[in-house]
């Protein structure tokens, strides 16, 4: 969001949602660490007092969501619409607001996302390191998000996704590429954006082993959606096979159902 015009993004997202028949699920965040120093200022966006631009991103996200929800943002030309009229961003897609996700990298940002009434995306790292397992930290983040959602009085139940690097080992080629990654894999502690952070481990094993490991991952069990992080450099065909292997041999045992069974529902648990 540091680099985006919030109203233009709202316009583009609504147009795409209408063209796709309401299929857009849009993930938004402050943005990852970058090599540019305050790079958003080179794009003309100023006023941030945070070296990471987080305050600017949140202000823009607030305006973006107001526009997506159909709030009348701009004062209309009185010569055309009469005195006091206001205009919303067009086009407007009524269901889009319920399919916006905020990418939160900490417990605090997850609470903020819950207060805003948007869905939660949590990736393979958290900018916190307490010594607890990554899955346990992330499960706590999810619980705080849902609590903040309820306390803010939002209706319905939000969606929650977590990301994992998961590689079912089915063939010898799989073992060659990923076998070593799964042997003794563990969470890692490092520094990102100047913050001591926890990075989730890679899961790489035979399907029966993966099933047991993922059942023991508290955050995977707490979420309604798991997003797979896969190595794009191996090409489309190989990545498709990774997804197919997960969908066929692992996901059903974790409660996954194909999308022809109906839309995924959030949970307030």
N, C-alpha and C positions, 0 to 999 in steps of 0.2 A: 504493500500500500504506500510505502514511502515514495515510490516512483509514479504512482497512478493519479490521474484526475478522477476523483470519486464519482462525479456525475457522468462523465464519459464512460467509466467502467459500468455504472448502473445501466446506462443506455445500451451498451454492447451486450451485457449479460442478459438483459430482458429480451433483446432482439434474438439472440441465440436460443434462449429458452423457448420463445414462441416458434421459431423455425424448427426446433427439434421436438416439438410436441411435449414440452415440459420435462425434458430429460436432463437438464443441466444440474450438476452438483458442483458448486464452485467453492474451492478452498482458497482462503485469503489469509495472509499473515503479514507481520512487519517486514519479513524478508530475511534471508540468511546473511551471515557475515560476508563481507565483500572486500575486494582489494582497494576500492575507491574510498577516499576519505570524505565522508559526508557527500557521497555521490549524488544524492537526491537534489542537492543544491545546484548541481550542474544542469539539472532538468528544470530549474526555476522554482523548486519548492523549498521555501525557507521558513524560519520561525521555530525550528526544533531546538530545544535546549538539551536534548539527550544525544550523546555521541553516536548512538545506534539508530536514532530516528524513531524510537518506539512511540514517543508522544505524538509525533506528526502522524504516524500510521494510525493511531487510535482515533485521533480527531477526524481523519479522512474516512475511516471505517464508519464512524457514527453518521457522517453525512451520506456515505454510500448506502447504508442500511435504511436511512430515512427515505432516500430516493427509491430504493428497491421496494419498500413497503407502500409506496404510492403517496407519500406526503407531498403536499404542494409546496415546493421549494422556492420557486421564483415569483416575484411580483409581476403580474400581467400588465400589458400595455392598456391603460384605461380607455384609450381611444378605440380599442378593439373589443375589450371585454367588460368595460365599465369599471367604476371605482372599487378598489378593494379586492379584486379578483386575483387569484394566485394559480400557478400552473405546476403540474408535476412533470417529471421527466418522462418522455415518451420514446419508444413504446413502454408499456407497463405489462408485466407478466404477474398475475395475482399470486401464483403459487411459489414463485421463486424464493421469497424470503425464507421459507421453511427448508430450503435446500442450500443455504449458505453455511459454510464451515469456517471456523477460525482455527488456524494452526498455532497451538499453544505449546511453548517449550518449558513451562514451569507451572508450579501449582498456582501461583498468583495470577498468571495470565489465563489459566483455566477457569479460575473463579470469575475473572473479568468477563470471559466469554459466556459463562452461565448467566451473569447479570445482564448481558446484552441480548440474550434470548436466541443465540445461534448454536449450531451444532459444533462439536469438538473434534478436531483432528490432533492426534498426538503421535509423534514420529518415533524414530529409533534413538532419540536422545532427549535428555532433560538437563537443563542448566542448573542442576542440583546434584550434590553428592553427599549422602548421609551414611554411606556404608551399607544401606539396604539394597536388596536385589532390584534391578531395573524394573521388573514386572511389578514388584510390590510398590515401588515409588509411583509408577504410572497408575496403578490401581487406586492409590490414595488421591492422585490428581483427578482421576475420573469421579471418585466419590465427592470430592470438593466441588467439582464442576456441577454435578447433579444437585447437590445441596444448594449451591448458589442459584441455580435455575429455579428450584422450588421456592426459595425465599424471596426471589424477585417477583413471584406471582405469575410466571409465564404459563400459558396453557399447554396441554399436551406433554409429550415426553421427547427430549432431544435425542439425536443420534450421536454416537461416539465411535470413532474409528481409531485403531492403533496400527502402526506399521511394523513389519517384521521382515528380516531377511531369512527366508525359509527355502530350503532346497531339498526336495525329496530325492533320495538316491535310488534310482530305479535301474539304471544301466551302468556299465563300466565307464562310459564317458562321463556320466554324472559323478562317479566316484573320483575320476581323474581330476575334474574341475573343482569339486567341492568337498571331497572326502576329508581333506586335512583341515578345512575350516571348522568342521563339526567336532573334531577330536579335541576334547578338553576345552571347548569354547566357553568363554565366560564374559560377563559384563566388563567394560573397561571404564576407567576414570581418566579424564583428560581436561583440557582447558579450551573453551570455545567462546569467542567474544569476551575474553577476559574473565569468564566465569568457570569455576570448577564444575564439571559436568559428568553425567553418567551416560554411557553409550551401551545400548542393548547388544547382546551377543548374537552371533549368527547361528541359526538352526540348520544343520545339514546332517541328515541321517536317513536310514530306511524308514518307510512310512509308519510302521508300528512304534518305532522309537520316537519319531516326531509327534505322534498323537499323544503319547504319554508326557513328553516335554511341554507341549502346548497346553495340555490340560492342567499342568502345574504352574503355568504362567498366569498370575492373578489378573493382569491387565487384559490379556486375550480373553479370559473368561468373563471379565466385566464389560467388555465392549460388544457392540452389535455387529461391527464390521472389522475385518482384518485386511489391510492393504499390503500386498507383497512388494518388497523392494528387490528388484531383479537387475542383473548386470546388462545394461543395454548394449554394451560393446560386443556381446556374443551374437547379436543379430536377432531379427524378428522370429525366425523359425525356432531357434533354440529356446528363446524366452517363452514362446507359445507352448512348447513342450513342458517347460517348468510349470506354467500355469495349469496345463491339462493334468499333469501328474499330481499337483496339489489338489485340484478339484476332484479328481477321481479317487485318489488313494488316501487323502488326509482329511480334507474339509468335511465330508459327510459325517465322520466320527466326531467332529467338533460341533455338530448341529447346523452346518451350512445347508441351505436349500437353494436350488436354481431360481433365477428371478422370475420364471414363469409361474412360480407358486404365489406370487404377489409381492408387493413392495416391502422392503425391510422396515420394521417398526422400531422406534426408539424405546428405551425403558427408563423408568424413573427409579429403578432399584438402586 
